[in-house]
């Protein structure tokens, strides 16, 4: 099953050269061309998981999540493809849960929240959403998204460290067993 996913990703994922030739990434030039941003190492993968999960939850704008995660990976030296993939944790199915939880968390830490006005926004125009964001309820949402994003990112970082260590240990045990 793992080999199936590896083949599927390898076949459908653009190469590093194709990504670097993208007109969207050209302004970042040599900074994004470093090989450490594209290799899967024990340090770069957990950093990328952290960046992707944090940006994916905190920045709820679908087009900007991948770009934000990639830009966060540059100073952190995280793996850009992993960070881009981790942003998909927040998708149309999970976004309402994150928003409700963020408003609840923001209310618990002391910001004014009005869950009824938030639920009334469903299906409204962009101007109504912007008016709500400029109201006094928006700090609860932003602080809640920040705290939830940070918490999920830290858990993802730790889980990826453990899984990486387990995976490498399994590979070494298999090599040792084959050599005997």
Biotite code that builds the C-alpha atoms (Angstrom):
import biotite.structure as struc

atoms = struc.array([
    struc.Atom([0.000, 0.000, 0.000], chain_id="A", res_id=1, res_name="UNK", atom_name="CA", element="C"),
    struc.Atom([2.852, 2.365, 0.828], chain_id="A", res_id=2, res_name="UNK", atom_name="CA", element="C"),
    struc.Atom([4.517, 1.634, -2.505], chain_id="A", res_id=3, res_name="UNK", atom_name="CA", element="C"),
    struc.Atom([1.248, 2.480, -4.291], chain_id="A", res_id=4, res_name="UNK", atom_name="CA", element="C"),
    struc.Atom([1.182, 5.945, -2.691], chain_id="A", res_id=5, res_name="UNK", atom_name="CA", element="C"),
    struc.Atom([4.879, 6.466, -3.387], chain_id="A", res_id=6, res_name="UNK", atom_name="CA", element="C"),
    struc.Atom([4.387, 5.636, -7.078], chain_id="A", res_id=7, res_name="UNK", atom_name="CA", element="C"),
    struc.Atom([1.288, 7.824, -7.281], chain_id="A", res_id=8, res_name="UNK", atom_name="CA", element="C"),
    struc.Atom([3.048, 10.800, -5.678], chain_id="A", res_id=9, res_name="UNK", atom_name="CA", element="C"),
    struc.Atom([6.184, 10.320, -7.777], chain_id="A", res_id=10, res_name="UNK", atom_name="CA", element="C"),
    struc.Atom([4.140, 10.134, -10.972], chain_id="A", res_id=11, res_name="UNK", atom_name="CA", element="C"),
    struc.Atom([1.861, 13.121, -10.273], chain_id="A", res_id=12, res_name="UNK", atom_name="CA", element="C"),
    struc.Atom([4.103, 15.458, -8.290], chain_id="A", res_id=13, res_name="UNK", atom_name="CA", element="C"),
    struc.Atom([5.953, 18.092, -10.292], chain_id="A", res_id=14, res_name="UNK", atom_name="CA", element="C"),
    struc.Atom([9.715, 17.886, -10.194], chain_id="A", res_id=15, res_name="UNK", atom_name="CA", element="C"),
    struc.Atom([11.877, 20.420, -8.429], chain_id="A", res_id=16, res_name="UNK", atom_name="CA", element="C"),
    struc.Atom([12.863, 21.913, -11.784], chain_id="A", res_id=17, res_name="UNK", atom_name="CA", element="C"),
    struc.Atom([9.230, 22.266, -12.860], chain_id="A", res_id=18, res_name="UNK", atom_name="CA", element="C"),
    struc.Atom([8.371, 23.978, -9.573], chain_id="A", res_id=19, res_name="UNK", atom_name="CA", element="C"),
    struc.Atom([11.336, 26.346, -9.840], chain_id="A", res_id=20, res_name="UNK", atom_name="CA", element="C"),
    struc.Atom([10.358, 27.327, -13.386], chain_id="A", res_id=21, res_name="UNK", atom_name="CA", element="C"),
    struc.Atom([6.894, 28.372, -12.179], chain_id="A", res_id=22, res_name="UNK", atom_name="CA", element="C"),
    struc.Atom([6.237, 32.089, -12.708], chain_id="A", res_id=23, res_name="UNK", atom_name="CA", element="C"),
    struc.Atom([4.792, 32.269, -9.176], chain_id="A", res_id=24, res_name="UNK", atom_name="CA", element="C"),
    struc.Atom([8.023, 31.083, -7.584], chain_id="A", res_id=25, res_name="UNK", atom_name="CA", element="C"),
    struc.Atom([10.543, 32.891, -9.815], chain_id="A", res_id=26, res_name="UNK", atom_name="CA", element="C"),
    struc.Atom([10.654, 36.002, -7.584], chain_id="A", res_id=27, res_name="UNK", atom_name="CA", element="C"),
    struc.Atom([12.117, 33.867, -4.789], chain_id="A", res_id=28, res_name="UNK", atom_name="CA", element="C"),
    struc.Atom([14.878, 32.653, -7.103], chain_id="A", res_id=29, res_name="UNK", atom_name="CA", element="C"),
    struc.Atom([17.917, 31.137, -5.434], chain_id="A", res_id=30, res_name="UNK", atom_name="CA", element="C"),
    struc.Atom([16.381, 31.047, -1.948], chain_id="A", res_id=31, res_name="UNK", atom_name="CA", element="C"),
    struc.Atom([13.823, 28.446, -2.901], chain_id="A", res_id=32, res_name="UNK", atom_name="CA", element="C"),
    struc.Atom([16.297, 26.449, -5.025], chain_id="A", res_id=33, res_name="UNK", atom_name="CA", element="C"),
    struc.Atom([18.270, 25.113, -2.037], chain_id="A", res_id=34, res_name="UNK", atom_name="CA", element="C"),
    struc.Atom([18.252, 21.341, -2.051], chain_id="A", res_id=35, res_name="UNK", atom_name="CA", element="C"),
    struc.Atom([17.579, 21.165, 1.696], chain_id="A", res_id=36, res_name="UNK", atom_name="CA", element="C"),
    struc.Atom([14.092, 22.532, 1.044], chain_id="A", res_id=37, res_name="UNK", atom_name="CA", element="C"),
    struc.Atom([13.265, 19.594, -1.224], chain_id="A", res_id=38, res_name="UNK", atom_name="CA", element="C"),
    struc.Atom([14.934, 16.615, 0.534], chain_id="A", res_id=39, res_name="UNK", atom_name="CA", element="C"),
    struc.Atom([13.216, 14.321, 2.994], chain_id="A", res_id=40, res_name="UNK", atom_name="CA", element="C"),
    struc.Atom([15.392, 14.327, 6.097], chain_id="A", res_id=41, res_name="UNK", atom_name="CA", element="C"),
    struc.Atom([14.731, 13.730, 9.770], chain_id="A", res_id=42, res_name="UNK", atom_name="CA", element="C"),
    struc.Atom([14.911, 17.458, 10.412], chain_id="A", res_id=43, res_name="UNK", atom_name="CA", element="C"),
    struc.Atom([13.193, 18.901, 7.353], chain_id="A", res_id=44, res_name="UNK", atom_name="CA", element="C"),
    struc.Atom([10.077, 16.715, 7.458], chain_id="A", res_id=45, res_name="UNK", atom_name="CA", element="C"),
    struc.Atom([8.939, 17.587, 11.030], chain_id="A", res_id=46, res_name="UNK", atom_name="CA", element="C"),
    struc.Atom([9.655, 21.257, 10.377], chain_id="A", res_id=47, res_name="UNK", atom_name="CA", element="C"),
    struc.Atom([7.523, 21.077, 7.245], chain_id="A", res_id=48, res_name="UNK", atom_name="CA", element="C"),
    struc.Atom([4.723, 19.304, 9.101], chain_id="A", res_id=49, res_name="UNK", atom_name="CA", element="C"),
    struc.Atom([4.777, 22.084, 11.695], chain_id="A", res_id=50, res_name="UNK", atom_name="CA", element="C"),
    struc.Atom([4.758, 24.855, 9.069], chain_id="A", res_id=51, res_name="UNK", atom_name="CA", element="C"),
    struc.Atom([2.064, 23.256, 6.931], chain_id="A", res_id=52, res_name="UNK", atom_name="CA", element="C"),
    struc.Atom([-0.295, 22.492, 9.796], chain_id="A", res_id=53, res_name="UNK", atom_name="CA", element="C"),
    struc.Atom([0.139, 25.890, 11.444], chain_id="A", res_id=54, res_name="UNK", atom_name="CA", element="C"),
    struc.Atom([-0.352, 27.899, 8.259], chain_id="A", res_id=55, res_name="UNK", atom_name="CA", element="C"),
    struc.Atom([-3.111, 25.583, 7.041], chain_id="A", res_id=56, res_name="UNK", atom_name="CA", element="C"),
    struc.Atom([-5.181, 26.188, 10.157], chain_id="A", res_id=57, res_name="UNK", atom_name="CA", element="C"),
    struc.Atom([-4.263, 29.786, 10.961], chain_id="A", res_id=58, res_name="UNK", atom_name="CA", element="C"),
    struc.Atom([-4.541, 31.128, 7.410], chain_id="A", res_id=59, res_name="UNK", atom_name="CA", element="C"),
    struc.Atom([-7.961, 30.012, 6.193], chain_id="A", res_id=60, res_name="UNK", atom_name="CA", element="C"),
    struc.Atom([-7.541, 31.356, 2.646], chain_id="A", res_id=61, res_name="UNK", atom_name="CA", element="C"),
    struc.Atom([-7.139, 28.338, 0.329], chain_id="A", res_id=62, res_name="UNK", atom_name="CA", element="C"),
    struc.Atom([-4.889, 29.908, -2.315], chain_id="A", res_id=63, res_name="UNK", atom_name="CA", element="C"),
    struc.Atom([-2.543, 31.463, 0.217], chain_id="A", res_id=64, res_name="UNK", atom_name="CA", element="C"),
    struc.Atom([-2.083, 28.453, 2.495], chain_id="A", res_id=65, res_name="UNK", atom_name="CA", element="C"),
    struc.Atom([0.408, 26.616, 0.271], chain_id="A", res_id=66, res_name="UNK", atom_name="CA", element="C"),
    struc.Atom([2.321, 29.794, -0.522], chain_id="A", res_id=67, res_name="UNK", atom_name="CA", element="C"),
    struc.Atom([2.419, 30.738, 3.171], chain_id="A", res_id=68, res_name="UNK", atom_name="CA", element="C"),
    struc.Atom([3.634, 27.273, 4.173], chain_id="A", res_id=69, res_name="UNK", atom_name="CA", element="C"),
    struc.Atom([6.321, 27.331, 1.474], chain_id="A", res_id=70, res_name="UNK", atom_name="CA", element="C"),
    struc.Atom([7.504, 30.773, 2.569], chain_id="A", res_id=71, res_name="UNK", atom_name="CA", element="C"),
    struc.Atom([7.572, 29.647, 6.209], chain_id="A", res_id=72, res_name="UNK", atom_name="CA", element="C"),
    struc.Atom([9.715, 26.667, 5.201], chain_id="A", res_id=73, res_name="UNK", atom_name="CA", element="C"),
    struc.Atom([12.474, 28.843, 3.783], chain_id="A", res_id=74, res_name="UNK", atom_name="CA", element="C"),
    struc.Atom([13.805, 30.208, 7.107], chain_id="A", res_id=75, res_name="UNK", atom_name="CA", element="C"),
    struc.Atom([12.876, 26.993, 8.950], chain_id="A", res_id=76, res_name="UNK", atom_name="CA", element="C"),
    struc.Atom([14.641, 24.806, 6.330], chain_id="A", res_id=77, res_name="UNK", atom_name="CA", element="C"),
    struc.Atom([11.586, 22.558, 6.061], chain_id="A", res_id=78, res_name="UNK", atom_name="CA", element="C"),
    struc.Atom([10.547, 20.352, 3.161], chain_id="A", res_id=79, res_name="UNK", atom_name="CA", element="C"),
    struc.Atom([8.298, 22.423, 0.892], chain_id="A", res_id=80, res_name="UNK", atom_name="CA", element="C"),
    struc.Atom([6.263, 19.565, -0.663], chain_id="A", res_id=81, res_name="UNK", atom_name="CA", element="C"),
    struc.Atom([5.415, 18.142, 2.779], chain_id="A", res_id=82, res_name="UNK", atom_name="CA", element="C"),
    struc.Atom([4.409, 21.580, 4.066], chain_id="A", res_id=83, res_name="UNK", atom_name="CA", element="C"),
    struc.Atom([2.176, 22.115, 1.044], chain_id="A", res_id=84, res_name="UNK", atom_name="CA", element="C"),
    struc.Atom([0.516, 18.739, 1.606], chain_id="A", res_id=85, res_name="UNK", atom_name="CA", element="C"),
    struc.Atom([-0.078, 19.431, 5.315], chain_id="A", res_id=86, res_name="UNK", atom_name="CA", element="C"),
    struc.Atom([-2.105, 22.553, 4.515], chain_id="A", res_id=87, res_name="UNK", atom_name="CA", element="C"),
    struc.Atom([-4.864, 20.287, 3.206], chain_id="A", res_id=88, res_name="UNK", atom_name="CA", element="C"),
    struc.Atom([-5.862, 19.404, 6.769], chain_id="A", res_id=89, res_name="UNK", atom_name="CA", element="C"),
    struc.Atom([-8.093, 22.440, 6.586], chain_id="A", res_id=90, res_name="UNK", atom_name="CA", element="C"),
    struc.Atom([-10.478, 21.734, 3.743], chain_id="A", res_id=91, res_name="UNK", atom_name="CA", element="C"),
    struc.Atom([-14.165, 22.467, 3.130], chain_id="A", res_id=92, res_name="UNK", atom_name="CA", element="C"),
    struc.Atom([-15.146, 19.596, 5.436], chain_id="A", res_id=93, res_name="UNK", atom_name="CA", element="C"),
    struc.Atom([-12.948, 20.579, 8.395], chain_id="A", res_id=94, res_name="UNK", atom_name="CA", element="C"),
    struc.Atom([-13.030, 24.381, 8.112], chain_id="A", res_id=95, res_name="UNK", atom_name="CA", element="C"),
    struc.Atom([-16.370, 24.898, 9.924], chain_id="A", res_id=96, res_name="UNK", atom_name="CA", element="C"),
    struc.Atom([-15.132, 22.817, 12.864], chain_id="A", res_id=97, res_name="UNK", atom_name="CA", element="C"),
    struc.Atom([-11.910, 24.827, 13.079], chain_id="A", res_id=98, res_name="UNK", atom_name="CA", element="C"),
    struc.Atom([-13.827, 28.117, 12.923], chain_id="A", res_id=99, res_name="UNK", atom_name="CA", element="C"),
    struc.Atom([-16.310, 27.124, 15.636], chain_id="A", res_id=100, res_name="UNK", atom_name="CA", element="C"),
    struc.Atom([-13.502, 25.789, 17.822], chain_id="A", res_id=101, res_name="UNK", atom_name="CA", element="C"),
    struc.Atom([-11.453, 28.953, 17.266], chain_id="A", res_id=102, res_name="UNK", atom_name="CA", element="C"),
    struc.Atom([-14.320, 31.201, 18.321], chain_id="A", res_id=103, res_name="UNK", atom_name="CA", element="C"),
    struc.Atom([-14.896, 29.027, 21.387], chain_id="A", res_id=104, res_name="UNK", atom_name="CA", element="C"),
    struc.Atom([-11.194, 29.079, 22.326], chain_id="A", res_id=105, res_name="UNK", atom_name="CA", element="C"),
    struc.Atom([-11.035, 32.831, 21.774], chain_id="A", res_id=106, res_name="UNK", atom_name="CA", element="C"),
    struc.Atom([-14.051, 33.286, 24.051], chain_id="A", res_id=107, res_name="UNK", atom_name="CA", element="C"),
    struc.Atom([-12.472, 31.136, 26.744], chain_id="A", res_id=108, res_name="UNK", atom_name="CA", element="C"),
    struc.Atom([-9.329, 33.271, 26.843], chain_id="A", res_id=109, res_name="UNK", atom_name="CA", element="C"),
    struc.Atom([-11.337, 36.444, 27.347], chain_id="A", res_id=110, res_name="UNK", atom_name="CA", element="C"),
    struc.Atom([-12.367, 37.879, 23.989], chain_id="A", res_id=111, res_name="UNK", atom_name="CA", element="C"),
    struc.Atom([-15.954, 38.803, 23.190], chain_id="A", res_id=112, res_name="UNK", atom_name="CA", element="C"),
    struc.Atom([-17.647, 36.124, 21.097], chain_id="A", res_id=113, res_name="UNK", atom_name="CA", element="C"),
    struc.Atom([-21.030, 35.944, 19.521], chain_id="A", res_id=114, res_name="UNK", atom_name="CA", element="C"),
    struc.Atom([-21.524, 32.480, 18.088], chain_id="A", res_id=115, res_name="UNK", atom_name="CA", element="C"),
    struc.Atom([-25.031, 33.321, 16.897], chain_id="A", res_id=116, res_name="UNK", atom_name="CA", element="C"),
    struc.Atom([-23.792, 36.150, 14.679], chain_id="A", res_id=117, res_name="UNK", atom_name="CA", element="C"),
    struc.Atom([-21.114, 33.834, 13.295], chain_id="A", res_id=118, res_name="UNK", atom_name="CA", element="C"),
    struc.Atom([-23.627, 31.120, 12.399], chain_id="A", res_id=119, res_name="UNK", atom_name="CA", element="C"),
    struc.Atom([-25.789, 33.788, 10.734], chain_id="A", res_id=120, res_name="UNK", atom_name="CA", element="C"),
    struc.Atom([-22.923, 34.482, 8.308], chain_id="A", res_id=121, res_name="UNK", atom_name="CA", element="C"),
    struc.Atom([-23.500, 31.217, 6.461], chain_id="A", res_id=122, res_name="UNK", atom_name="CA", element="C"),
    struc.Atom([-24.341, 32.025, 2.842], chain_id="A", res_id=123, res_name="UNK", atom_name="CA", element="C"),
    struc.Atom([-23.846, 35.776, 3.239], chain_id="A", res_id=124, res_name="UNK", atom_name="CA", element="C"),
    struc.Atom([-21.872, 38.034, 0.937], chain_id="A", res_id=125, res_name="UNK", atom_name="CA", element="C"),
    struc.Atom([-18.214, 38.896, 1.290], chain_id="A", res_id=126, res_name="UNK", atom_name="CA", element="C"),
    struc.Atom([-19.021, 42.399, 2.515], chain_id="A", res_id=127, res_name="UNK", atom_name="CA", element="C"),
    struc.Atom([-21.033, 40.979, 5.423], chain_id="A", res_id=128, res_name="UNK", atom_name="CA", element="C"),
    struc.Atom([-18.083, 38.715, 6.302], chain_id="A", res_id=129, res_name="UNK", atom_name="CA", element="C"),
    struc.Atom([-15.682, 41.669, 6.194], chain_id="A", res_id=130, res_name="UNK", atom_name="CA", element="C"),
    struc.Atom([-17.988, 43.706, 8.437], chain_id="A", res_id=131, res_name="UNK", atom_name="CA", element="C"),
    struc.Atom([-18.056, 40.820, 10.902], chain_id="A", res_id=132, res_name="UNK", atom_name="CA", element="C"),
    struc.Atom([-14.273, 40.504, 10.776], chain_id="A", res_id=133, res_name="UNK", atom_name="CA", element="C"),
    struc.Atom([-13.932, 44.190, 11.598], chain_id="A", res_id=134, res_name="UNK", atom_name="CA", element="C"),
    struc.Atom([-16.262, 43.857, 14.577], chain_id="A", res_id=135, res_name="UNK", atom_name="CA", element="C"),
    struc.Atom([-15.166, 43.088, 18.120], chain_id="A", res_id=136, res_name="UNK", atom_name="CA", element="C"),
    struc.Atom([-15.706, 39.339, 17.599], chain_id="A", res_id=137, res_name="UNK", atom_name="CA", element="C"),
    struc.Atom([-12.831, 38.927, 15.158], chain_id="A", res_id=138, res_name="UNK", atom_name="CA", element="C"),
    struc.Atom([-10.021, 38.904, 17.794], chain_id="A", res_id=139, res_name="UNK", atom_name="CA", element="C"),
    struc.Atom([-11.600, 35.802, 19.314], chain_id="A", res_id=140, res_name="UNK", atom_name="CA", element="C"),
    struc.Atom([-11.466, 34.056, 15.945], chain_id="A", res_id=141, res_name="UNK", atom_name="CA", element="C"),
    struc.Atom([-7.901, 35.125, 15.155], chain_id="A", res_id=142, res_name="UNK", atom_name="CA", element="C"),
    struc.Atom([-6.521, 34.254, 18.584], chain_id="A", res_id=143, res_name="UNK", atom_name="CA", element="C"),
    struc.Atom([-8.404, 30.952, 18.585], chain_id="A", res_id=144, res_name="UNK", atom_name="CA", element="C"),
    struc.Atom([-7.076, 30.033, 15.140], chain_id="A", res_id=145, res_name="UNK", atom_name="CA", element="C"),
    struc.Atom([-3.568, 30.940, 16.280], chain_id="A", res_id=146, res_name="UNK", atom_name="CA", element="C"),
    struc.Atom([-3.756, 28.786, 19.408], chain_id="A", res_id=147, res_name="UNK", atom_name="CA", element="C"),
    struc.Atom([-5.404, 25.831, 17.666], chain_id="A", res_id=148, res_name="UNK", atom_name="CA", element="C"),
    struc.Atom([-2.950, 26.069, 14.770], chain_id="A", res_id=149, res_name="UNK", atom_name="CA", element="C"),
    struc.Atom([-0.022, 26.186, 17.159], chain_id="A", res_id=150, res_name="UNK", atom_name="CA", element="C"),
    struc.Atom([-1.313, 23.240, 19.189], chain_id="A", res_id=151, res_name="UNK", atom_name="CA", element="C"),
    struc.Atom([-2.057, 21.064, 16.153], chain_id="A", res_id=152, res_name="UNK", atom_name="CA", element="C"),
    struc.Atom([1.303, 22.000, 14.608], chain_id="A", res_id=153, res_name="UNK", atom_name="CA", element="C"),
    struc.Atom([3.206, 21.031, 17.773], chain_id="A", res_id=154, res_name="UNK", atom_name="CA", element="C"),
    struc.Atom([1.377, 17.700, 17.973], chain_id="A", res_id=155, res_name="UNK", atom_name="CA", element="C"),
    struc.Atom([2.078, 17.108, 14.271], chain_id="A", res_id=156, res_name="UNK", atom_name="CA", element="C"),
    struc.Atom([5.752, 17.935, 14.793], chain_id="A", res_id=157, res_name="UNK", atom_name="CA", element="C"),
    struc.Atom([6.078, 15.433, 17.641], chain_id="A", res_id=158, res_name="UNK", atom_name="CA", element="C"),
    struc.Atom([4.109, 12.731, 15.801], chain_id="A", res_id=159, res_name="UNK", atom_name="CA", element="C"),
    struc.Atom([6.242, 13.181, 12.683], chain_id="A", res_id=160, res_name="UNK", atom_name="CA", element="C"),
    struc.Atom([9.425, 12.860, 14.764], chain_id="A", res_id=161, res_name="UNK", atom_name="CA", element="C"),
    struc.Atom([8.149, 9.617, 16.300], chain_id="A", res_id=162, res_name="UNK", atom_name="CA", element="C"),
    struc.Atom([6.930, 8.204, 12.978], chain_id="A", res_id=163, res_name="UNK", atom_name="CA", element="C"),
    struc.Atom([10.217, 9.121, 11.274], chain_id="A", res_id=164, res_name="UNK", atom_name="CA", element="C"),
    struc.Atom([12.218, 7.388, 13.986], chain_id="A", res_id=165, res_name="UNK", atom_name="CA", element="C"),
    struc.Atom([9.944, 4.303, 13.827], chain_id="A", res_id=166, res_name="UNK", atom_name="CA", element="C"),
    struc.Atom([10.185, 4.171, 10.024], chain_id="A", res_id=167, res_name="UNK", atom_name="CA", element="C"),
    struc.Atom([13.996, 4.426, 9.979], chain_id="A", res_id=168, res_name="UNK", atom_name="CA", element="C"),
    struc.Atom([14.282, 1.839, 12.772], chain_id="A", res_id=169, res_name="UNK", atom_name="CA", element="C"),
    struc.Atom([12.047, -0.528, 10.811], chain_id="A", res_id=170, res_name="UNK", atom_name="CA", element="C"),
    struc.Atom([14.199, -0.107, 7.718], chain_id="A", res_id=171, res_name="UNK", atom_name="CA", element="C"),
    struc.Atom([17.380, -0.825, 9.716], chain_id="A", res_id=172, res_name="UNK", atom_name="CA", element="C"),
    struc.Atom([15.822, -3.906, 11.326], chain_id="A", res_id=173, res_name="UNK", atom_name="CA", element="C"),
    struc.Atom([14.784, -5.187, 7.895], chain_id="A", res_id=174, res_name="UNK", atom_name="CA", element="C"),
    struc.Atom([18.299, -4.605, 6.488], chain_id="A", res_id=175, res_name="UNK", atom_name="CA", element="C"),
    struc.Atom([19.858, -6.361, 9.468], chain_id="A", res_id=176, res_name="UNK", atom_name="CA", element="C"),
    struc.Atom([17.474, -9.313, 9.081], chain_id="A", res_id=177, res_name="UNK", atom_name="CA", element="C"),
    struc.Atom([18.253, -9.614, 5.350], chain_id="A", res_id=178, res_name="UNK", atom_name="CA", element="C"),
    struc.Atom([22.024, -9.544, 5.931], chain_id="A", res_id=179, res_name="UNK", atom_name="CA", element="C"),
    struc.Atom([21.930, -12.523, 8.258], chain_id="A", res_id=180, res_name="UNK", atom_name="CA", element="C"),
])
